[in-house]
Amino acid sequence: MTNVVLTLGTVAFQNFEVPEKIVFGGTQRLAVQPLIGGGRVVNVLGYDDGAISFAGIFAGSEAAQRAQTLDVARAAGAVLPLIWDQFYYNVIIASFAADYQKPWWIPFALSCVVTRDPVTESEITPASYLIGDDLAVVTALLGQAGIPLAGLSNPTASGLAVAQGMIAGAIVSAGTTLNGSANAVANAADATTGIAAVNQLAATSGALAAAAAMSGYVNRAATNLVGQLS
């Protein structure tokens, strides 16, 4: 999964941090009533999302900072967007355990409780409401991502296509900047240069996390809008 973009809140996982696997799923609540003489009546009561869990290793000069960011979010009970591949959830970190071995090498494991599953909701909620909700999240992330999008209040298919392209470009650009900042940290000639590089690394990581989250919501809004118009 090393080439998968995974973000949780403002943390964009990279390199050793990207987990080998992500466990997700859940159950369907059922009321099963056996019948006399055989057979049964099954009533479907609704889905129940299970915990989403994964583990990795924070590595590099900002390993402790990134681990602490997630631990603070756990303590605060904050609702965070969790995005990877085509999956996106709103979650709360239920548990976070970090094994501080060295300042630059911190294995971790975490488990999240799903507060909202937009993919499942799309099957039971009118598309028009979903589009508005998704674009409201995107608008809230604009400042952090640093992407100047417009026209989200009255979206069109062509406008969302432009937004998708801009977000994709921003993700590529942020990834390039992250690599450059990491090299700058590793090769810093003095403390001042190193601190500046670390700050740039942290800022770019936050921007990448926001852009990756925006991508999932804009993509779904575009899909729902096309389906609504067809």
ZAVEXBA-460731 format. One line per field, with one value per residue (C-alpha): residue number from 0; chain; x, y, z negated. Coordinates in steps of 0.05 Angstrom, whole numbers, plus 5000, padded with zeros to 4 digits. Last residue first. Example, Ala and Ser with C-alpha at 12.3 -4.5 7.8 and 13.67 -1.06 7.14 Angstrom:
ZAVEXBA-460731
bamar <- (1, 0);
drenro <- (A, A);
c1 <- (5273, 5246);
c2 <- (4979, 4910);
c3 <- (4857, 4844);
//
This chain:
ZAVEXBA-460731
bamar <- (229, 228, 227, 226, 225, 224, 223, 222, 221, 220, 219, 218, 217, 216, 215, 214, 213, 212, 211, 210, 209, 208, 207, 206, 205, 204, 203, 202, 201, 200, 199, 198, 197, 196, 195, 194, 193, 192, 191, 190, 189, 188, 187, 186, 185, 184, 183, 182, 181, 180, 179, 178, 177, 176, 175, 174, 173, 172, 171, 170, 169, 168, 167, 166, 165, 164, 163, 162, 161, 160, 159, 158, 157, 156, 155, 154, 153, 152, 151, 150, 149, 148, 147, 146, 145, 144, 143, 142, 141, 140, 139, 138, 137, 136, 135, 134, 133, 132, 131, 130, 129, 128, 127, 126, 125, 124, 123, 122, 121, 120, 119, 118, 117, 116, 115, 114, 113, 112, 111, 110, 109, 108, 107, 106, 105, 104, 103, 102, 101, 100, 99, 98, 97, 96, 95, 94, 93, 92, 91, 90, 89, 88, 87, 86, 85, 84, 83, 82, 81, 80, 79, 78, 77, 76, 75, 74, 73, 72, 71, 70, 69, 68, 67, 66, 65, 64, 63, 62, 61, 60, 59, 58, 57, 56, 55, 54, 53, 52, 51, 50, 49, 48, 47, 46, 45, 44, 43, 42, 41, 40, 39, 38, 37, 36, 35, 34, 33, 32, 31, 30, 29, 28, 27, 26, 25, 24, 23, 22, 21, 20, 19, 18, 17, 16, 15, 14, 13, 12, 11, 10, 9, 8, 7, 6, 5, 4, 3, 2, 1, 0);
drenro <- (A, A, A, A, A, A, A, A, A, A, A, A, A, A, A, A, A, A, A, A, A, A, A, A, A, A, A, A, A, A, A, A, A, A, A, A, A, A, A, A, A, A, A, A, A, A, A, A, A, A, A, A, A, A, A, A, A, A, A, A, A, A, A, A, A, A, A, A, A, A, A, A, A, A, A, A, A, A, A, A, A, A, A, A, A, A, A, A, A, A, A, A, A, A, A, A, A, A, A, A, A, A, A, A, A, A, A, A, A, A, A, A, A, A, A, A, A, A, A, A, A, A, A, A, A, A, A, A, A, A, A, A, A, A, A, A, A, A, A, A, A, A, A, A, A, A, A, A, A, A, A, A, A, A, A, A, A, A, A, A, A, A, A, A, A, A, A, A, A, A, A, A, A, A, A, A, A, A, A, A, A, A, A, A, A, A, A, A, A, A, A, A, A, A, A, A, A, A, A, A, A, A, A, A, A, A, A, A, A, A, A, A, A, A, A, A, A, A, A, A, A, A, A, A, A, A, A, A, A, A);
c1 <- (4416, 4420, 4417, 4467, 4516, 4508, 4518, 4583, 4608, 4591, 4627, 4690, 4687, 4682, 4739, 4785, 4772, 4801, 4864, 4870, 4863, 4915, 4962, 4955, 4969, 5031, 5054, 5050, 5088, 5143, 5151, 5158, 5211, 5249, 5249, 5274, 5330, 5353, 5356, 5392, 5448, 5470, 5404, 5413, 5361, 5312, 5321, 5310, 5245, 5225, 5238, 5198, 5140, 5143, 5135, 5076, 5044, 5049, 5018, 4961, 4951, 4946, 4893, 4855, 4857, 4834, 4776, 4756, 4754, 4709, 4666, 4655, 4638, 4586, 4556, 4557, 4517, 4551, 4616, 4628, 4699, 4762, 4826, 4866, 4907, 4892, 4881, 4840, 4797, 4780, 4714, 4692, 4703, 4662, 4605, 4613, 4599, 4538, 4508, 4520, 4492, 4428, 4417, 4433, 4374, 4396, 4388, 4442, 4487, 4487, 4528, 4582, 4579, 4595, 4587, 4608, 4656, 4696, 4771, 4827, 4901, 4969, 5037, 5111, 5153, 5222, 5252, 5254, 5271, 5231, 5166, 5114, 5050, 4980, 4917, 4847, 4776, 4798, 4732, 4712, 4681, 4691, 4721, 4740, 4758, 4834, 4843, 4807, 4791, 4757, 4761, 4710, 4749, 4745, 4794, 4839, 4841, 4856, 4913, 4940, 4937, 4977, 5026, 5044, 5056, 5100, 5139, 5154, 5174, 5248, 5235, 5192, 5122, 5111, 5047, 4983, 4910, 4840, 4770, 4719, 4654, 4597, 4527, 4478, 4403, 4346, 4334, 4278, 4287, 4229, 4248, 4238, 4217, 4155, 4143, 4179, 4246, 4249, 4314, 4321, 4381, 4434, 4480, 4553, 4617, 4672, 4743, 4813, 4868, 4930, 5005, 4997, 5024, 5069, 5132, 5129, 5073, 5011, 4977, 4958, 4909, 4849, 4867, 4898, 4919, 4946, 4963, 5032, 5060, 5000);
c2 <- (5240, 5304, 5272, 5218, 5272, 5310, 5248, 5230, 5302, 5305, 5238, 5263, 5329, 5293, 5245, 5298, 5346, 5295, 5288, 5363, 5371, 5318, 5348, 5417, 5389, 5353, 5416, 5456, 5403, 5396, 5472, 5476, 5421, 5457, 5522, 5485, 5453, 5518, 5550, 5490, 5489, 5457, 5421, 5358, 5312, 5369, 5395, 5324, 5319, 5388, 5367, 5303, 5341, 5393, 5339, 5308, 5377, 5388, 5321, 5334, 5405, 5380, 5329, 5385, 5430, 5375, 5356, 5429, 5436, 5374, 5404, 5466, 5424, 5384, 5447, 5471, 5528, 5540, 5508, 5561, 5577, 5538, 5574, 5514, 5529, 5461, 5490, 5548, 5505, 5452, 5483, 5492, 5418, 5399, 5443, 5411, 5343, 5365, 5400, 5342, 5293, 5333, 5334, 5260, 5239, 5196, 5120, 5091, 5152, 5140, 5077, 5115, 5174, 5130, 5173, 5167, 5109, 5089, 5089, 5043, 5060, 5027, 5060, 5048, 5109, 5117, 5188, 5206, 5134, 5075, 5111, 5056, 5093, 5069, 5104, 5083, 5106, 5158, 5188, 5178, 5210, 5162, 5160, 5101, 5106, 5102, 5127, 5180, 5187, 5253, 5271, 5279, 5302, 5263, 5313, 5259, 5221, 5286, 5300, 5230, 5240, 5304, 5273, 5219, 5271, 5313, 5252, 5229, 5299, 5284, 5218, 5156, 5144, 5070, 5035, 5006, 5000, 4997, 5015, 4995, 4962, 4997, 4974, 4967, 4968, 4929, 4876, 4829, 4755, 4707, 4634, 4565, 4502, 4471, 4528, 4590, 4617, 4693, 4727, 4802, 4825, 4879, 4881, 4878, 4916, 4930, 4957, 4931, 4971, 4934, 4944, 5012, 5077, 5106, 5073, 5120, 5171, 5184, 5251, 5278, 5336, 5293, 5222, 5216, 5157, 5166, 5096, 5085, 5046, 5000);
c3 <- (5324, 5284, 5216, 5236, 5261, 5195, 5154, 5189, 5184, 5110, 5100, 5133, 5095, 5028, 5042, 5071, 5013, 4964, 5007, 5011, 4935, 4921, 4972, 4941, 4872, 4896, 4931, 4867, 4827, 4879, 4885, 4809, 4812, 4867, 4827, 4766, 4806, 4836, 4768, 4738, 4789, 4854, 4865, 4907, 4876, 4865, 4936, 4963, 4925, 4951, 5023, 5015, 4983, 5039, 5092, 5054, 5047, 5122, 5138, 5089, 5116, 5187, 5167, 5131, 5192, 5238, 5193, 5187, 5262, 5266, 5212, 5254, 5316, 5278, 5248, 5176, 5145, 5078, 5103, 5156, 5135, 5117, 5095, 5067, 5005, 4974, 4904, 4930, 4976, 4924, 4900, 4972, 4986, 4925, 4950, 5018, 4990, 4951, 5011, 5058, 5006, 5000, 5075, 5081, 5037, 4978, 4972, 5019, 5012, 4937, 4947, 4984, 4936, 4876, 4814, 4741, 4754, 4693, 4704, 4681, 4678, 4679, 4675, 4686, 4668, 4702, 4707, 4633, 4618, 4590, 4573, 4581, 4598, 4580, 4605, 4587, 4604, 4656, 4680, 4752, 4813, 4871, 4940, 4984, 5057, 5045, 4974, 4932, 4858, 4842, 4769, 4712, 4651, 4586, 4556, 4527, 4593, 4631, 4582, 4594, 4669, 4666, 4616, 4666, 4719, 4674, 4650, 4722, 4745, 4758, 4793, 4782, 4756, 4763, 4783, 4756, 4778, 4751, 4774, 4721, 4743, 4778, 4757, 4814, 4805, 4772, 4826, 4803, 4814, 4808, 4801, 4830, 4793, 4764, 4717, 4742, 4718, 4710, 4730, 4717, 4757, 4748, 4808, 4788, 4798, 4848, 4840, 4828, 4863, 4887, 4896, 4864, 4893, 4838, 4867, 4928, 4920, 4879, 4888, 4820, 4819, 4802, 4822, 4890, 4933, 5004, 5029, 5062, 5003, 5000);
//
